[in-house]
Amino acid sequence: MTLPWRQVVDLSYNLIKSTNTNCTKPIILNLHGFLGSKNTFHVMNKVIKEQISTDIYTIDFRNHGKSPQSYPMTYEVMSNDLDHFIKNKIDPDMIKDRGINIIGFSMGAKVGLLNTVKSYNTHNIKKFVSIDMPPYVTPLYPTELTTSVELINEIDQGKIIIKPGSKRWREECLGMLGWYFGSGFLNVKENAKPNKTGHLKYYLPLHEFPSLLDDLKQWPVNLLPTKCSDTEVLFLRGLKSPMFSEDYSLLDEHFPNRKVVEFSAGHSLLFEQFDKASRVILDFLEDKDQTKPL
């Protein structure tokens, strides 16, 4: 399978419109992590909708969910896709008058942070919630991520056999990978019936991106020294995750107006401690956050 090469793609998205026709609150834009999709924020969006009446956009990045599959998949290119989406799908008058608040998880947070730096004077990003992802090179990945990617490849290549169309193939997938990573098999319709290969196929041909995990550790070195001082950034850090340096001053290079809230959790802190994390996020978005910069 050879994918096309596209510098920009049109991203698939869901929109939850505000019930308030005269809404003045910032638009919310949700950005999922690696191998996630719009579904990542399904429960979170329910909580947001109950407490904040605003327009909520939730996207699929390229090669994820229902968005097109194409080369390449770097932060720069995904940031360009996001820039294209904001310019073409969100009313510029709404952006100017109300601004945008972003919630990003993992890879999605880094894409959004990069886009905020690159388009600082155009997109009016008021607030940013970065869930366990800093704006610099991350040399290590959480064990659950690397283990899950290895399992996905072994199932996709037939080294671990789960028979397509078998009575419990879905349960076997979810048992090995959980919902977040396993859904990439569940979303392939051909896996629901027997096929010639005798094993399941993953929705994204990961073998087409041999350097992807290394690419997703990176952070551009050629960025302008932009200080996004008007954007308030809340970093949620999982203390059991290897993503953050202990030196929080590294966050200040582009985001001096920032706060850090630590969780006794891993990389998936939003799912591990959903009630606490969602409360911290909502308080921050509604200016109720009482934490102090660390």
C-alpha positions in Angstrom: 0.0 0.0 0.0 1.5 3.3 -1.1 0.0 6.5 0.4 -0.2 9.8 -1.4 2.1 12.7 -0.4 0.2 15.8 0.6 1.4 18.9 2.3 -2.1 19.8 3.5 -5.2 17.6 4.0 -8.8 18.5 5.0 -9.4 17.1 8.5 -12.5 15.3 9.5 -14.2 16.8 12.5 -17.3 16.9 14.8 -18.9 20.1 15.9 -21.1 20.6 19.0 -22.7 23.9 18.5 -23.5 26.2 21.5 -27.2 26.4 22.4 -26.6 30.1 23.1 -27.1 32.0 19.8 -25.3 35.0 21.3 -22.4 33.0 22.7 -19.3 35.1 23.6 -17.2 32.4 25.2 -14.1 31.1 23.4 -14.5 28.3 20.9 -13.0 25.0 22.2 -10.8 22.9 19.9 -9.9 19.3 21.0 -6.7 17.6 19.7 -6.2 13.8 20.2 -3.1 11.8 20.7 -1.1 9.3 18.6 -3.4 6.6 17.2 -6.4 8.2 18.9 -9.3 10.0 17.1 -12.2 12.3 17.7 -13.7 9.6 20.0 -10.9 10.3 22.6 -12.9 13.3 23.7 -16.4 11.8 23.7 -16.8 11.7 27.4 -14.9 14.9 28.0 -17.1 16.8 25.6 -20.2 15.7 27.5 -18.8 17.2 30.6 -17.8 20.4 28.8 -21.2 20.8 27.1 -22.9 20.5 30.5 -20.9 23.4 32.0 -19.7 25.6 29.2 -22.1 26.7 26.5 -19.8 27.2 23.5 -18.9 25.7 20.1 -16.7 22.6 20.5 -14.7 21.3 17.5 -13.0 17.9 17.7 -10.8 16.9 14.9 -9.1 13.8 13.5 -5.5 14.4 12.5 -4.2 13.0 9.2 -3.8 9.2 9.3 -6.2 9.1 12.2 -9.9 8.5 12.5 -11.8 9.5 9.3 -9.2 12.0 8.0 -7.2 11.2 4.9 -4.2 8.9 5.0 -1.0 10.4 3.5 2.7 11.1 3.8 4.4 12.7 5.7 3.4 12.7 9.4 5.5 15.2 11.1 4.6 17.9 13.6 5.3 20.6 11.0 2.9 19.1 8.5 0.2 18.3 11.1 0.5 21.9 12.3 -0.1 23.0 8.7 -3.2 20.8 8.6 -4.5 22.4 11.8 -3.8 25.9 10.5 -5.7 25.0 7.3 -8.6 23.7 9.4 -8.8 26.8 11.6 -8.7 29.1 8.6 -11.3 27.3 6.6 -13.7 25.7 9.1 -14.0 28.3 11.9 -15.5 31.7 11.2 -12.7 34.3 11.4 -15.0 36.8 13.0 -15.7 34.3 15.8 -12.0 33.8 16.2 -11.4 37.5 16.4 -14.3 38.2 18.8 -14.2 35.2 21.0 -10.8 33.5 20.6 -10.0 29.8 20.8 -9.3 27.5 23.8 -7.4 24.3 22.9 -7.3 21.0 24.8 -4.6 18.7 23.5 -3.6 15.2 24.6 0.0 13.9 23.9 0.8 14.2 20.2 -2.2 16.5 19.7 -1.0 18.8 22.4 2.4 19.2 20.7 0.8 19.8 17.4 -1.4 22.5 19.0 1.5 24.1 20.9 3.6 24.3 17.7 0.7 25.8 15.8 0.2 28.4 18.6 3.8 29.5 18.3 3.8 29.6 14.5 0.4 31.4 14.2 0.5 33.4 17.4 -0.7 36.7 15.9 -3.5 35.2 13.9 -5.5 32.5 15.7 -6.2 34.3 19.0 -5.5 31.3 21.3 -6.7 32.4 24.7 -6.0 29.3 26.7 -4.3 26.0 26.1 -4.5 22.7 28.1 -1.6 20.4 27.3 -2.2 16.9 28.7 1.2 15.3 29.5 3.1 16.9 26.7 5.8 19.6 26.9 6.9 21.9 24.0 10.4 20.3 23.5 12.0 17.1 22.4 10.7 14.1 24.5 13.5 11.5 24.5 11.4 8.7 26.1 7.9 7.3 25.5 5.6 5.8 28.1 6.0 2.0 28.3 2.3 1.5 27.5 2.7 3.4 24.2 5.7 1.5 22.9 4.3 -1.9 24.1 1.0 -1.2 22.4 2.6 -0.2 19.1 4.7 -3.4 19.2 1.5 -5.4 19.8 -0.3 -3.6 17.0 2.5 -4.4 14.5 2.6 -8.1 15.6 -1.1 -8.5 15.1 -1.1 -6.6 11.9 1.7 -8.7 10.5 0.2 -12.0 11.6 2.8 -12.8 14.3 0.0 -12.8 16.8 -3.1 -14.4 15.4 -6.5 -13.1 16.1 -8.8 -14.7 13.4 -10.9 -12.2 11.5 -14.6 -12.8 11.9 -14.2 -15.1 14.8 -16.7 -15.0 17.6 -14.5 -13.1 20.1 -12.1 -11.2 17.8 -13.2 -7.8 19.2 -12.9 -8.9 22.8 -9.4 -10.3 22.1 -8.3 -7.0 20.6 -9.6 -4.9 23.4 -8.2 -7.4 26.0 -4.7 -7.0 24.5 -4.7 -3.3 23.6 -7.6 -1.6 25.4 -10.1 0.7 23.8 -7.7 3.5 22.8 -5.3 1.4 20.7 -7.6 -1.5 19.9 -10.2 0.6 18.1 -7.8 0.8 15.2 -8.6 -2.9 14.5 -12.3 -2.6 15.3 -12.8 0.2 12.8 -11.6 -2.0 9.8 -14.8 -3.5 8.4 -12.9 -6.3 6.7 -11.8 -7.7 10.1 -15.4 -8.6 10.9 -15.3 -11.5 8.4 -12.7 -14.2 7.5 -10.0 -13.2 5.0 -7.2 -14.8 3.0 -4.5 -13.7 5.3 -6.1 -15.2 8.4 -5.2 -12.3 10.6 -6.4 -8.8 11.4 -5.3 -5.6 9.7 -4.8 -2.3 11.4 -6.5 0.8 9.9 -3.2 2.7 9.5 -0.3 0.9 7.7 2.3 1.7 10.4 5.0 -0.1 8.4 4.8 2.8 5.9 6.2 5.1 8.6 9.3 3.3 9.9 10.7 6.4 11.6 7.4 7.6 13.0 8.0 7.1 16.7 11.3 8.9 16.5 9.7 11.7 14.5 7.0 12.2 17.1 9.6 12.8 19.8 10.9 15.8 18.1 10.3 19.6 18.4 11.4 22.0 15.6 14.7 23.6 16.2 14.2 26.5 13.7 11.3 28.2 15.4 11.4 32.0 15.9 11.9 33.0 19.5 8.2 33.8 19.9 6.9 34.4 23.4 3.2 33.5 23.5 2.6 35.7 26.6 -1.1 36.3 26.0 -1.9 32.6 25.8 -2.5 31.0 29.2 -1.2 27.5 29.2 -2.0 24.7 31.7 0.3 21.7 31.6 -1.1 18.6 33.2 1.8 16.3 34.0 1.6 12.6 34.9 4.4 12.0 37.4 4.6 8.3 36.3 5.1 9.4 32.7 8.6 10.2 31.3 7.5 13.1 29.1 8.4 16.1 31.3 11.8 17.3 32.5 12.0 18.3 36.1 13.2 21.7 34.9 9.9 23.5 34.4 11.7 26.6 33.3 12.1 24.9 29.9 8.4 25.5 29.3 8.9 29.3 29.4 10.8 29.6 26.2 7.6 30.0 24.3 4.9 29.9 27.0 5.9 32.1 30.0 2.2 32.5 31.1 1.9 28.9 32.2 1.0 26.7 35.1 1.7 23.0 35.9 -0.6 20.6 37.7 0.9 17.3 38.7 -1.0 14.0 38.8 0.1 10.7 40.5 -0.7 9.0 37.2 0.8 7.9 33.9 0.7 9.4 30.4 -3.1 8.6 30.2 -3.9 10.7 33.2 -7.1 12.0 31.7 -8.5 8.5 31.6 -6.8 7.3 34.9 -8.1 10.2 36.9 -10.9 11.6 34.8 -12.9 13.3 37.5 -9.9 15.2 38.9 -8.4 16.0 35.5 -11.7 17.2 34.0 -12.4 19.3 37.0 -9.0 21.0 36.8 -9.5 21.6 33.0 -12.9 23.1 33.5 -11.8 25.3 36.3 -9.0 26.6 34.2 -11.2 27.3 31.2 -13.7 29.1 33.4 -11.1 31.1 35.3 -11.6 29.2 38.5 -8.1 27.7 38.6 -6.3 28.5 41.8 -3.0 26.7 41.2 0.2 28.7 41.2 3.1 28.6 38.7 5.7 26.1 39.7 
